[in-house]
Amino acid sequence: MTTSTPTQLRKPYVTPYAEENLGLPLAFEWADGAPRLTYRDALPQEWMFGALWARCGTARTGKILWNLVHTLRQRRCMMRGLCRVCGESATDPDTGRVWWILPSALADGFRSPWPTAHPPTCKACVGEALASCPYLRREVPVVCTAGDYTPVAVLANLYGQDDDGRVVETRHQIPVGLGESHLLNRALATQLIVQVSDLQPVA
């Protein structure tokens, strides 16, 4: 979700709050013979798909940050097929297919797999999302269902070290494939990208 505050949309499940924004004490360490981005107090669960993930709280309190995405809740939605608005399952109980709102550019390519960082939207929340979300209105989206979805990449910031050994950002919000280990070692992942397939438009 982006741009200004919607007037009708509930506070979406994937939208973060100000008090969930945590500091990032980033550093580099040696792992398997190569430098790897880490936190100075990293926990094992903060790596997934070969990348370090952006740290954030889960309190859902404080000012809502409409123009940002909560990393952990977005990843949970993408892995479990949860709705980005209500956080409940986006799988249709009658068909077993997952409801999704995707860009209009997809209209001519339903037979091809489609990568996206946007979580599903359950059938019950589609109308509300289309009516209230500025991003979706601007994109002229297509409502469809997917038969399958598979993690293929992360959206991430890449980091390196300057001449003084300080950790510095070198690339901002770029897609990094899950097979690109040389980049995943320098990545701070913020969103999971999945490839949706077996797409069917909803009339």
C-alpha positions as CSV (number, residue, x, y, z in Angstrom):
1,M,0.0,0.0,0.0
2,T,1.4,3.4,-0.9
3,T,0.6,7.1,-1.1
4,S,-1.8,9.0,1.3
5,T,-4.0,7.6,4.0
6,P,-7.1,5.8,2.6
7,T,-10.5,7.0,3.8
8,Q,-12.3,3.7,4.1
9,L,-9.8,0.8,4.2
10,R,-9.2,-0.8,7.5
11,K,-5.7,-0.7,8.9
12,P,-4.3,-3.4,6.6
13,Y,-2.6,-6.4,8.1
14,V,0.6,-5.8,6.1
15,T,0.9,-2.1,6.9
16,P,3.4,-1.3,9.7
17,Y,3.1,1.1,12.7
18,A,5.7,3.6,13.8
19,E,6.5,1.7,17.0
20,E,7.3,-1.4,15.0
21,N,10.2,0.3,13.3
22,L,13.4,-1.1,15.0
23,G,17.0,-0.1,14.7
24,L,19.3,-2.0,12.5
25,P,22.7,-2.7,14.1
26,L,24.2,-4.2,10.9
27,A,27.6,-5.7,10.5
28,F,29.4,-8.3,8.4
29,E,30.7,-11.7,9.5
30,W,32.5,-14.6,7.9
31,A,30.2,-17.6,7.1
32,D,31.2,-20.5,4.9
33,G,34.3,-18.7,3.7
34,A,32.5,-15.5,2.6
35,P,31.4,-12.2,4.2
36,R,27.7,-12.2,5.2
37,L,25.5,-9.4,6.4
38,T,24.3,-9.9,10.0
39,Y,23.1,-8.1,13.1
40,R,25.5,-7.7,15.9
41,D,22.9,-9.5,18.1
42,A,21.5,-11.7,15.3
43,L,19.2,-14.7,16.0
44,P,19.1,-17.8,13.8
45,Q,15.5,-17.2,12.8
46,E,16.4,-13.8,11.2
47,W,17.7,-15.6,8.2
48,M,15.4,-17.2,5.7
49,F,15.9,-18.2,2.0
50,G,19.6,-17.4,2.4
51,A,19.1,-13.7,3.3
52,L,19.0,-11.7,6.5
53,W,15.6,-10.2,7.0
54,A,14.7,-6.6,8.2
55,R,14.0,-6.6,11.9
56,C,10.7,-5.1,13.0
57,G,8.3,-5.3,16.0
58,T,4.9,-6.8,16.0
59,A,3.0,-4.5,18.5
60,R,0.7,-2.8,15.9
61,T,0.6,0.3,18.0
62,G,1.5,4.0,17.3
63,K,1.1,5.9,14.0
64,I,0.3,3.8,11.0
65,L,2.8,4.1,8.2
66,W,0.6,3.8,5.1
67,N,3.5,4.0,2.6
68,L,5.4,1.1,4.0
69,V,5.1,-2.7,4.3
70,H,5.6,-4.7,7.5
71,T,8.3,-7.2,6.5
72,L,7.3,-10.1,8.8
73,R,3.6,-9.9,8.1
74,Q,4.2,-9.6,4.3
75,R,6.4,-12.6,4.3
76,R,3.8,-14.6,6.4
77,C,1.1,-13.6,3.9
78,M,3.2,-14.8,1.0
79,M,4.1,-18.1,2.5
80,R,0.7,-19.0,4.0
81,G,-1.6,-17.4,1.4
82,L,-3.0,-14.9,3.9
83,C,-5.0,-11.7,3.0
84,R,-3.1,-8.5,3.1
85,V,-6.1,-6.6,4.4
86,C,-7.5,-8.9,7.2
87,G,-4.7,-11.4,7.7
88,E,-7.0,-14.4,7.3
89,S,-6.7,-17.1,4.7
90,A,-7.2,-15.9,1.1
91,T,-7.9,-19.4,-0.1
92,D,-11.4,-20.0,-1.5
93,P,-12.8,-22.9,0.6
94,D,-14.9,-24.0,-2.4
95,T,-12.2,-24.2,-5.0
96,G,-8.9,-24.3,-3.0
97,R,-7.6,-21.4,-5.2
98,V,-6.0,-18.2,-3.7
99,W,-7.6,-14.8,-4.5
100,W,-5.1,-12.2,-5.7
101,I,-5.2,-8.6,-7.1
102,L,-2.5,-8.2,-9.7
103,P,-1.4,-5.4,-12.2
104,S,-3.4,-4.8,-15.3
105,A,-0.4,-5.7,-17.4
106,L,-1.2,-9.3,-16.5
107,A,-4.4,-9.3,-18.6
108,D,-2.7,-10.7,-21.7
109,G,-0.6,-13.3,-19.9
110,F,-2.7,-15.4,-17.7
111,R,-1.1,-18.6,-18.9
112,S,2.4,-17.5,-17.8
113,P,3.7,-17.5,-14.2
114,W,3.7,-14.0,-12.7
115,P,6.1,-12.7,-10.0
116,T,4.7,-10.4,-7.4
117,A,5.6,-8.9,-4.0
118,H,1.9,-8.1,-3.3
119,P,0.2,-10.5,-1.0
120,P,-3.1,-12.2,-1.8
121,T,-6.4,-10.4,-1.0
122,C,-9.3,-12.7,0.2
123,K,-12.6,-12.7,-1.7
124,A,-14.3,-10.9,1.2
125,C,-11.8,-8.0,1.1
126,V,-11.4,-7.6,-2.6
127,G,-14.2,-5.0,-3.0
128,E,-13.0,-3.0,0.0
129,A,-9.4,-3.0,-1.3
130,L,-10.4,-2.0,-4.8
131,A,-12.6,0.9,-3.6
132,S,-10.3,2.3,-0.9
133,C,-6.7,1.6,-1.7
134,P,-5.0,4.4,-3.8
135,Y,-2.3,2.1,-5.1
136,L,-4.8,-0.4,-6.5
137,R,-7.0,2.3,-8.1
138,R,-4.0,3.8,-9.8
139,E,-2.8,0.4,-11.1
140,V,-6.2,-0.6,-12.7
141,P,-5.7,-4.1,-11.3
142,V,-7.0,-7.5,-12.4
143,V,-8.8,-9.7,-9.8
144,C,-7.9,-13.4,-10.3
145,T,-7.3,-16.6,-8.5
146,A,-4.1,-18.6,-8.5
147,G,-3.7,-22.4,-8.3
148,D,-0.2,-22.2,-7.0
149,Y,2.5,-19.8,-5.7
150,T,6.2,-20.4,-5.1
151,P,8.8,-18.1,-3.5
152,V,11.4,-17.1,-6.1
153,A,13.1,-13.9,-4.9
154,V,13.3,-11.2,-2.2
155,L,13.0,-7.5,-2.5
156,A,16.1,-6.2,-0.6
157,N,18.6,-3.5,0.1
158,L,22.2,-4.5,-0.6
159,Y,25.1,-3.5,1.7
160,G,28.8,-3.4,1.5
161,Q,31.7,-1.8,3.5
162,D,33.5,1.4,2.9
163,D,37.2,2.0,3.2
164,D,36.8,2.5,7.0
165,G,34.9,-0.8,7.4
166,R,31.5,0.9,8.0
167,V,28.4,-0.9,6.6
168,V,26.8,1.2,3.8
169,E,23.9,0.6,1.6
170,T,24.9,0.1,-2.1
171,R,21.5,-0.7,-3.7
172,H,18.0,0.0,-2.6
173,Q,14.9,-2.2,-3.0
174,I,16.0,-4.5,-5.8
175,P,14.8,-8.0,-6.5
176,V,17.3,-10.7,-5.7
177,G,16.7,-14.3,-6.9
178,L,16.8,-17.1,-4.3
179,G,19.6,-18.7,-6.2
180,E,21.8,-15.6,-6.2
181,S,23.8,-16.5,-3.1
182,H,26.5,-13.9,-3.9
183,L,23.9,-11.2,-3.6
184,L,21.8,-12.8,-0.8
185,N,24.9,-12.6,1.5
186,R,24.8,-8.8,1.2
187,A,21.0,-8.4,1.2
188,L,18.7,-7.2,3.9
189,A,15.4,-8.6,2.7
190,T,12.2,-6.6,3.2
191,Q,9.6,-8.5,1.2
192,L,9.2,-11.9,-0.3
193,I,8.5,-12.3,-4.0
194,V,6.4,-15.3,-5.1
195,Q,5.6,-16.6,-8.6
196,V,1.9,-17.1,-9.0
197,S,0.7,-19.6,-11.6
198,D,-2.4,-21.3,-12.9
199,L,-4.1,-17.9,-13.0
200,Q,-7.7,-17.5,-13.8
201,P,-9.4,-14.1,-14.1
202,V,-12.5,-13.4,-11.9
203,A,-15.4,-12.1,-13.9
